Amino acid sequence: MFMGTSVLSLRIDGELLDRLRDHAAKRGMSVQDYVIRTLIRDDFDERFQTAVEETEKFYGLT
């Protein structure tokens, strides 16, 4: 298994970035650290799958 590092670049809405900044600041973290911490949470996979399913339902893809 490859365990090196990679760069992930995101283009996000300004309003979402402001929300991320607020959440990160409340925890004394940078936005980057906050996002990474969120991604490595134990329940992230489950929460992400639920979000994908809800999005598919919304757009009538399922």
C-alpha positions in Angstrom: 0.0 0.0 0.0 1.4 3.4 -1.0 1.7 5.6 2.1 3.3 8.7 0.6 1.7 12.1 0.4 -0.3 13.8 -2.3 -1.7 17.3 -2.9 -5.5 17.8 -3.0 -6.7 21.1 -4.5 -10.3 22.2 -4.0 -12.3 24.9 -5.6 -15.1 25.8 -3.1 -17.8 28.5 -2.8 -16.8 31.6 -0.8 -19.7 31.0 1.6 -18.6 27.5 2.3 -15.0 28.6 2.9 -16.2 31.2 5.4 -18.1 28.5 7.2 -15.0 26.3 7.3 -13.0 29.2 8.6 -15.5 29.7 11.4 -15.5 26.1 12.4 -11.7 25.9 12.3 -11.2 29.1 14.3 -13.6 27.8 17.0 -11.2 24.9 17.4 -8.0 26.9 17.1 -7.1 25.2 13.8 -6.3 26.2 10.2 -8.8 25.4 7.6 -6.5 22.8 6.1 -6.1 21.0 9.5 -9.8 21.2 10.1 -10.7 19.6 6.8 -8.1 16.8 7.2 -9.3 16.1 10.8 -12.8 15.9 9.4 -11.8 13.5 6.7 -10.0 11.1 9.1 -12.9 10.9 11.6 -14.0 7.3 12.1 -17.5 8.0 10.9 -16.5 10.0 7.8 -17.1 7.1 5.3 -20.6 6.5 6.7 -21.5 10.2 6.7 -20.0 10.7 3.1 -22.0 7.7 1.8 -25.2 9.1 3.3 -24.5 12.5 1.7 -24.0 10.8 -1.7 -27.2 8.9 -1.4 -29.2 11.9 -0.4 -27.7 13.9 -3.3 -28.6 11.1 -5.8 -32.1 11.0 -4.4 -32.4 14.8 -4.8 -31.3 14.7 -8.4 -33.4 11.6 -9.1 -30.4 9.4 -9.9 -31.6 6.5 -7.8 
